[in-house]
């Protein structure tokens, strides 16, 4: 009994200390000090969650306190947001209602809590339609009150910081959703520090070994980095002090995830990532002095000392990013022979860069956001959601893609500034301006020169859209639009004609079945989709109606022949769609065990038959970081590499089907692997390569293709290897051959 009292006292002390930390941070802020309402919200939430504990065992109230602290101290919002964060789970998890919150704390706090309750439980659901509806709610709340999504991001950040206590499969699901949706949202809102941490935490739980190795490498290189930075910074600091600037100058190391992404993209080891850090100069701007003038003055100081890269100066002063980011970037050649990026910004720019637009929004007075570009972006998202794509996953992917896009800035003939994603075309601009412009667009004048409607636009272009009443939307335009708004509006325009073609295709298929004494049924439609490789019935019937498929004896055999398992499995390993009538009870016994999220699915082979299927989109082998996904037939587990693009989608869509996996193989099993090689051609090169592979390492080589051109060769080696370690060893040894400069595993 005494022990129980002592534990309770300890819990109360921990909770009270956490709340005092929240209050102290709030009191240090520039917000009006509304302590009384914050204390009332805290006491109300503590009582509502009394006796409830998180998976980690700690009192549940610590979670809303920590979310409120992130909202206040890491993002910079005021008392309304703090109260909403403290209360964000009350309506969802207890018997209290939104009306109760409104009566006690007012309509504004209640409205935010209601918005958070609507999107509670995460974006991911077990069914795609439910998941998409959750995502729609999440984005639509932006138009009502941007604080809803900011608090939701803070909620996700704390959940990621405490993810260790969950089962592996649950961690994969949450980490995948975070990387796929929440990090891009944080990026788009300018919450750079939080975006980087969300990416790092997702990477940590998806690739724990790689994360730890890169962390160690960063720590090991700290001394060398400090020496290089000191050598680089000293002459700059001397000049800045001579000019009397009040500034700080420091080096910011790239995030672990950014380093890994660069290593993957360029197929290089950690030691060859030369831009490990960027130097940042943050200055205090005196009153009545233009921030931009000081930025350019510091730029001139730096470029008089070091040579700038001709193509890597970024001026975000004149045209800030839509999330409010302003700075001047210049990349110069440092004294050690490496390119070093220097970011120049005022203290206000620094606050906005780290905390996003929340750093200068005036929530406490009820003012609207100062940034009209973000409001325009939210309106575009809302338009896309009001007219969603028929394919829910396509809509989700399109909007998510636009969250992370780099922006370009173009001008209308009247000089209005329009923000578009990088690689946007004339068609994108036409649909962004108005649906009718998009429907009737025939071409454009870009900088007074005639260009086709598929022409990609560049920042600074002045664009005049040319239209014709006789023009109508074309199906092939889908390949030439990149924004979610354009895709949505074009899809709506094409839908009417498409429905007619689908109806014709369905009739043709019914007649085709009748000619073979068959009747249309859900079973036959589902079998046709899987065996012919279509996502849904509409896509299949459209292909039939538009004469893209000829219904003949060959098609009939592909649909109805019994021995079609190879084609079926090939489809399943690329992605899947769950038939509507399939239930959890149909899961076969050998896979059902792995659905239990407390267990790890062991990948092994028995009597030559594996209990898993290799995904052909990424072709993992033992030693790779992988995850398992229960297949649509629910009789096998499909194995994807964790960084696989398809796996990323699946993690954020079919979270309940994800299982943690572990390889249990031996060297008698072999998997196909392709290695790309590049280098300087010379006599005997081919012999040296084959000797290493078949002679020294005794690896089974399937083929070797090399093409030489003007002394440089490129080639592909197809081998059979039993694990990733052997492949890595081979690549390392290949690069030691004279003249062979690159050897990386690729996916074909």
Residue, then its C-alpha position, 0 to 999 in steps of 0.5 A: x500500500x505504501x509503495x502504491x502511495x509512493x508511486x502515485x506521489x512520484x507520478x504527481x510530481x512528474x506531471x506537476x513538473x512537466x506542467x510547470x515547465x510548460x508554464x515557465x516557457x509560456x511566461x518567457x514568450x511575448x504572448x499576453x499572459x493568460x495563465x488562469x485559463x491555461x491552468x483551468x484547461x490543465x486541471x480539467x484535462x488532468x481530471x478527465x484523463x485520471x487513472x489512464x496510462x499510455x503504452x509506456x506506462x506513464x500517466x496519460x496527461x503527460x502527453x497533452x502537456x508535452x503537446x502543449x509545450x511543443x506548441x508553445x515553446x517549439x512553434x511559438x503559439x499562444x494561450x488559445x493553442x496551448x489550451x486546445x492542445x491540453x484538451x485535444x484528446x478529452x472529447x475523443x477519449x472521455x464522455x465530455x462533449x465539444x459543447x462542454x468545452x465551449x461552455x467552459x473555455x469558449x467557442x474558439x478553443x472548442x472549435x479547435x478541439x472539435x477540428x482535432x477530434x474529427x481527425x483523431x486516430x491518425x490519417x491512416x485507416x484500414x480501408x482506403x475510403x476511410x483513410x482518404x476521408x480522414x485526409x480530406x478532413x485533415x486538410x479542410x481544417x486548414x481553411x477553418x483554422x490553421x492551428x488545428x493542423x499545427x497542433x496535430x503536427x505537434x501531437x504527431x511529433x510527441x507520438x514519434x518521440x515516444x514510439x519505442x513503446x509500441x510493437x514493431x508493426x505499429x511503429x512501421x505504420x506510424x513512421x510510414x504515415x509520418x514520412x508520407x504525410x506529416x513531414x511534408x505538411x510541416x515542410x509546407x507550413x515552414x516548420x523546418x525544425x519539426x519537419x527535419x525531426x519527423x523525417x529523422x525519427x521516421x528513418x530511425x524506426x524504419x532503418x535503425x541500423x543505418x540511423x545508428x551508423x550515420x549518427x556514429x559517423x557524424x560524431x566521429x567527424x566532429x573534430x575534423x568538421x570543427x577544424x574546417x569550419x574554424x579555418x573557413x569562418x575566421x576571415x569572415x568573422x573578422x570582416x563582420x566585426x570590422x563592419x560592426x554587425x551584431x550577429x551569430x555564425x555557426x555550422x548546422x549539420x545536415x540531418x541524419x535522414x538528409x545525409x542518408x538520402x544523399x548517400x542513396x541518391x548518389x550511391x556514395x558512402x558517408x565519407x563522400x558526402x562533402x556538404x555535411x553542414x551549412x554555415x548560417x549567419x544570423x544578424x540583428x537588424x537595427x530599426x529603419x534598416x532594410x534587412x535585404x541590404x544587410x544580407x547583400x552586404x554580408x554576401x559581398x564580404x563572403x564572396x570577396x574572400x571565397x569564390x562563389x559557385x556561379x549556379x548556386x546563389x539562392x535569393x529568397x529575399x525578393x520572392x519568399x517561399x510560400x511558407x514564408x521562408x526568406x534568406x540569401x544563400x550562397x555556395x562558395x569554395x572553402x579553403x579545404x577544396x569543398x563547396x560550403x553553403x552559407x545562409x544569410x538571414x536576419x533574426x526575424x527570418x531565422x524565427x520564421x525559418x525554424x518555426x514557420x509562419x506561426x512565428x509572425x501570425x497574430x492569433x491572439x488578436x484574431x487577425x488572419x494569417x499575413x501570408x496570402x500565398x499560403x492562403x492561396x495554397x490552402x484554397x487550391x487544396x480545398x478546391x481539389x478536395x471539393x472535386x476529388x479524383x475518382x481514385x482515392x489513392x491518386x487524389x491522396x498522392x497528388x495532394x501529397x506530391x504538391x506538399x513537398x514540391x519546390x515552387x516556381x513563380x510566374x507572372x500573368x500579363x497583368x503582372x500578378x504573381x502565381x506560385x506553382x510547383x517545379x516542373x508545372x506546365x502551361x496547362x497547370x497554370x491555365x487550370x490554376x487560374x480557372x477551369x474554363x481556361x484549362x478546358x479551352x487552352x490551346x497554347x500560350x505566350x511565354x515571355x511573348x513567344x508562342x509555346x505549346x500547352x505542354x511547355x514546362x514553366x520556369x521562375x520569372x516567366x510571364x505567361x499569357x494563356x491562349x484559348x479556343x472555344x472549339x478546344x476540349x479537354x483531352x485524355x492525354x493531357x493527364x500526362x502533362x499536368x503536375x498540380x493536384x488542382x489541375x489533375x482534379x479539374x481535368x479529371x472532372x472534365x474528362x469524367x462525363x465522356x469517360x462514363x460513357x466509354x465505361x458503360x460501353x465497355x461494360x456492355x461489351x464485356x457482358x456480351x463477350x461473357x455471354x458468348x462463352x456462356x458466362x454471366x457477369x459477377x463480382x468474382x469474374x470482375x475481380x479475377x479479371x482485374x487481378x489477372x489483367x493487371x487493373x486497379x478497379x473495374x472502371x479502369x478495366x471497362x474503360x480500356x475495353x470500351x476505348x478498344x485498348x483491349x480486344x476481347x478474344x480467346x487469348x483474353x478469355x484464357x488469361x481470365x479463366x485458365x486455372x494455372x495462372x498463378x505466376x501472373x497473379x503473383x507478379x501482380x500481387x508483388x507490385x501492389x494490391x487492391x483488397x476485394x470488397x467482399x474479403x474479410x479478416x476471417x479468410x486469412x490463412x493460418x500461416x499468415x494469421x500469426x503475423x497479424x498479431x503485432x506482437x510477433x515477428x514474421x520469420x522469412x524462411x524456406x521449407x522444402x524449397x518453398x519460401x513462406x514469402x513473396x519478393x516484391x519485384x518493384x524493389x527486389x529485396x534480398x536477405x540483409x536488406x531492411x525490409x517489411x512484410x505486407x499481407x497480400x490480398x489473397x491473404x495467404x502470403x507475406x510480400x517483402x518490400x525494401x523499406x525505402x521502396x516507393x511502393x512500400x511508402x505508399x502501402x505503409x500510409x494506406x494499408x497500415x493494418x497489413x504491415x508486419x515486422x519481419x526477420x530473415x532466416x536463410x542460409x547460403x544455399x538460397x540465391x537471389x538475383x542482383x544487378x550491379x551497375x559499373x562505370x569506369x575508364x576502359x583499358x585492356x584486361x578490364x573485363x578479365x579482371x572483373x570476371x576473375x574477381x567475381x567467379x574466381x576469387x569470390x566464387x559468385x554465380x554470375x548470370x551475365x555481364x554486359x559492358x559498353x565502351x565509348x571514347x574510353x569510358x565504359x558502362x556495364x551491368x553485372x547480373x549475379x546470384x547472391x545469398x545476402x546483401x553483405x556479399x553484394x556490398x563486399x563485391x561492390x567494394x572489391x570491384x571499386x579497387x580494380x584499376x580504372x573501375x570507379x563506380x559499382x552499385x547495386x541497382x533495381x531493374 
